Amino acid sequence: MHLSLKYKEIREQSVAFCSHLHIEDYAIQVVQFASPPKWHLAHTTWFFETFILKPYLKDYTVFNPDYNFLFNSYYNNAGDRILQANRGNMSRPTTAEILEYRTYVDTKMLNFLEHQTDKTIIDLVILGLNHEQQHQELLVTDVKYMFGHNPIFPVYHSDYNLVKDHNSTTGSIHVKAGIYTVGYQGNGFCYDNELGVHQVYLNDFEILNTLVTNGDYIDFIESGGYTDFNLWLDDGWSWVNANKIAAPLYWHNIDKEWHYYTLSGLQKVDHDAILTHINYYEANAFAEWKDMRLPTEFEWEVAAQHFRWGKRWEWTNSAYLPYPNFVKEHGALGEYNGKFMSNKMVLRGASVATSNHHSRSTYRNFFNPSESWQFTGLRLVK
């Protein structure tokens, strides 16, 4: 597929997801880590304007000089920006203006790409498209957080229940002790944090071919899992008590029966469906309760060729750290991954909210251990 066609296709997907929203939904920010849909649409556009059009298109005129301040996320090299917690304060610019901004930048980009052959520019565009796909997943999860905390539990779309998947396999996979090679070894796109191919030694381990289900987790809850400090890491136990946690995110006990919010509305929990929206502390406590453990990210990567994955981001027991010989890019793009290598845990795989063709077994996602608004799950090691 020609790059301009790929650009057009991916950019349209962001707007298509938002087509089911009402205008009042676009500017809402109910919590600091979840950005308004309008901001996602603008920020992904700002990325192309800032890193491609401004430096490489002669005589390019920015759509609005204020947008660099409003829609820069965390790139200190790109200039000052508003605080993340204040993204929901922007009733202006309007959603209509943001859509005009997208049209303006897309028109310039498509003309610019028509006969583009410079590898540096092409690589930047591909990075920008993968960046947009990351924000498409964030759009899904942020809209779910917004609707899931609305007291009437709005329906995004009646056919958009993303938590109904069941395991389609059984059993476990045994991996023999040995030295294995990890890291991205292909010729396509990958992020810089996947580079630094190296070898690791793994002991014998056996990893389940299935993900933990809602029914499994209900057993944990009903056995007193949230009240037994012996199961929890110290930070996790502090989190449970400080926030009075007694169930996964979006779960509600109504008339002694568990319900959860889905993007197709509030529904009864499907006991056989794959568990989601649990954080690292919960995943670790459940593993402790089962007398098992979470895999390391390297165990997961080595074993992933033998099991099906892609329905949930799967917590690992690995801290997010650089690979050997990791090198950050110069300037703003060097802030993409490297500066977050602190106080975060690695998740592997992909989720039902991940865009098509945006997953690899070497993909290293990372979040704070207390975060669960992504479509997260867990797979156990015996």
N, C-alpha and C positions, 0 to 999 in steps of 0.2 A: 504494500500500500504506500502510495506517495505520501511524503511527510505532511504536506498541506491537507490531504484528505484525513489523515490520522488526527491532525490538529483539530480540524473541524468536528470530527466525530466525537472526540473526547470532550471538547469544550461544550458541545451541545448536550452531553450527558448531564453535566452539572445543572444546566437550566431545566432540563427535562425533569430531574428529581424535584426541583422546586415548583414545578407546575401544579402540583397537588396542594401547595400551601395557599393560604389566604394572605392578603397583603399585610394584615396585622402580625402574621407570624415571622415576617422577614427580619424584623429588628429586635426580636426578643433575645435577651441573654439572662438566663435564670441562675447561672453560676459562673464563676470566673473562668473555669477551664473549657466551657462550652460556648463557642462563639455563635453570633447570630447568622442565619443563612445569608443575609445581605452582605455581611462582612466576608464570608467565604467566597462569594461570587466576585467581590471587589479585590480581595487579596490575591486570588489566583490570577486575576487580570493584571494587577500591579506587578506580579512576578515577571510576566512577559514584557511589560513596558519597561521595567527597571533594568532587567538583566540582558535584554535582547534589543528592543527598539531604541532605547536611549543611547546605548553605546555603539550600535552597529548600523542603524538606519540614518542616513545623512539627512539633516534638517528636520528630524522628527520633532514634533511639538507635543508636549504632554497634554493629556486631556484636561487635567486640572492640577495645578501646582500643589494644592493642599492634600492630594490623595497619597503622596509619599508619606506624610505624617500620619494620615488616618489609617492606611492599609498595609504599612510595613508591620510584620509580625515580631520578629526577634533579631533582625539583621542589624546589629549595631553599626556595621560599616556602611549601611545604606542611609543612615541618618536617624534623627529623633523620631519617636513614635508615641502614640497614646498608650496608656497602660492597658494591659489585656482586660482587666476587670471593667474598663470603661467602654468596651466595644458596643455594649448595648445602649449606651447613652446617645448614639448617633441617630436621631430621627431624621436628620439631614446629613449627608445627601440622601435623597429619596431613593427608594428601590428602582423607580423608573430611571433615575439618573445613573444608577449603577448598571442597569441593563444597557443604557446608552454607552456607557464607558466600555462595557464588554464588546459591543458592536463596533465601536471606534477602534479599539485595539485589535480585534479579530480581523477587521478589514485591512488594517496596516500589516498585520502578521501574515495573512494569506497572500497578499501581494508580494511581500518580502520573501516568502518561502517558495514562490512559484518556480524560480530558477536558482535556488540556493544550493551551492556545492561546498561551501566552506565547512570543514569538519568541526571546527570549534563552535561555530554557530549551530550546526545541526545537533551536536551533542548537548548544547545548552537548551535547545528546544525540546529534545527528548527528556532532559531532566525536568523542564518545566511541565511537560505533560504528565510525567510520573508524579510530580508535585501536585498537579491538579487532581490526579487519581487518589492521592492521599487525602486531599480535602473532600473528595466525593464521599469517601468512607466517613470522614468526620462530619460531613453534612448529615448523613444518615443517623449517626450516633448522637449528634447534638440536637437534631430535631426530635429524636426519641426521648432524650432527656427533658427537653422542653415540654413535650406533650405528656410524658410520663409523670411530670410534676404539676400538671394542670389538674385541678380537682374533678373535672368532668371527663378526664382521660379521652381526649379527642381521637378520632380515627383518621390517620393519615391517608390510608387507602385500604379498602376491605380485603384486598388480595396481597397485603404486604406484611403478613406475619412471618418474620424472619427467624423465629425461634422454634419452629415446628419440626426440624430435622431429627431423624432417628439414626442410631448407629445401624450400619448395614453389614457389619462383620462381627466376629466374635474371636475370643482367644487372645493369644499374646505372641510376641516375637522375641526370640532369643538372639542376642548379639554376642558373639564370642570376644574374649579379651584380645586386644591387639592395638596396633598403631594405625590410625585412620587419618585421612586428609580431609580438612574442612576449609570452607571459604569458597567464594564464587570462582569458578574455573571456566565459565562460558565466554562467548564472544559478544553477547548482547549487553543490554543495560543492567547495571547494578549500582547500588549505593556504595559510597566510599567505605562505610563501616563493614561491608562484606568482603573487602579486599584484604590481602595479607594472607594468602593461602598458606596453611601451615599444618603440621601434623600434631595429633594429640594421642595420648595413650588412654584407652578405655578398659576398665575391668569388665568381666562378664556382667551382663545385665539382661533383664527380661522386661519388656515394655508392653503394656496392654494395647491391643489392636482397636480398642474402643475408647471413646470419651465418657467421662462421668455423666450420668443422666440426672434429671430432676428427681426421679424416684430415689436414686442413690443418696442425693443430697437431703431429701426429706427425712430419710432414715437418720442421717447425721444430726439434723435439727432436732428430731424427736427424741434422740438419745441424749440430748443436753449438750450438743456440740458447741453452742454459743455461750454456755455457762461453765465449761470446764477449762480452767486456765492452763491445765497441764498440756492441752493440745496446741496452745498458741505460742507463737513467738512473742517476746515481751512487747515489741512495738505493736504487734497485732492485737494483743490483749488490751493495750492502752487504747487502740483505735476502737475496738468493740465497746469498751466501757464509756469512752468519751462521747461516742455517737449513738449509744444504746442500740447496737445492731443485733438483730435476731433472725435475719433472713437475707437472701441476696437482694441486690438492687431491683426495684420494680415489683417485688413480691408483696402481697397483702393477704393477711389471714382474715377471710370474711365468712362469718358463720361457721367457723372451725374447718374451713376448707381453703386451700391455698389457691390464690389467683395471681396472675402477673400481667403487667401492661405489655402489650405488643403494639406495633405500629398499625395493626388492624383492630385495636381496641383492647379493653380489659377482658381477659379470658381465664378460664380455669387452667391451672398448671397441668400440662401433659406429663405424666410421670415417666413416660418412655422417651420423651424428647431429650435432646442433649442440653445439659446445663449451660447457662451463660450468665454473664454479668456478675461474675465473682472476682474479687481482687486477689492479689498474691497471698495476703494473710489468710484469706478463707481457703484458698487452694492448698496452702501448706498445712493448715489445721485439719482439713479433710483427709489429706494424705497421712497425717499423723494418726488420725482416728482409724484409718484402714490399715495401719502398720505397714505402710508403703511410703513412697517418696515421689517428689517431682523429678523428672529427668533434667540433667544438665542440658544446656543448649547444644552441646556437641553430641551427646547421646541422641538427642532428638533428631539432629541433622543426619547422622549416620543411619538411624533406624527409619527415617521418613520415606526412604525408597521402598520400604516393605509394607507401609500402611497408608490408608487414605487420610488425607488431611485437607483443610481448606474451609471447614464449616465454622471453626472458632479459632481466634488467636489463643494459642496454648501457652500457659505459664510454664516457664522453666525455673530451675533453681540456680540460675546463673545471673550474676551481676553484669550490668552493661558496661563493658570495658573495651578498650581498643585491641585489635589483633596485632600481632608482631609487625613492626615496620609500618604501622598505620601513619598516613601522612594527610594532613588537612590541606584542602585547597587554599590558595591565597585569597584574601579579601572576603567579601560577604558570603560567598558560596562555601567557604571553609567553616561557616557557622552552622551548616546544615545539620550535621550529626555529632561532630566531635565534641562540641562544648557541653553536650548533655550527658557525657559519660561519668555520671556521678549520681548516686542514690536512686538508681533505677534498676529494674529487673527486666530480663529479656523475655519476650514472647516470640514464638515461632509459628509459622504456617500462614494463615490468612483467615478471613471470616466471610460469612454470608453477606456482609456489607462491603467487602473488598471489590473494587472494580475488576472487570475481566482483564486478564493478561497483566495483572499487577501482583503476582506472587511467585516466589521461588523458595525452594527448600533452604536456601542460604539467607533469606530475608531476615533481618534482625530488627523486630519491632521492640519498643521499650517504653515502659510507663512506670510511674511511681507505684510502690506496692499497695497503696491504699486506693488506687483508681480501678473502677469497675464499669464505667459507662461504655467502654468498648465491648464488642461481642467476644468476651473472653471465656475460656473453658479450661479443662485440665485433663491430662492423660497421665496415668500412674505407672510407676516402675516398681516391680516386685523386689 
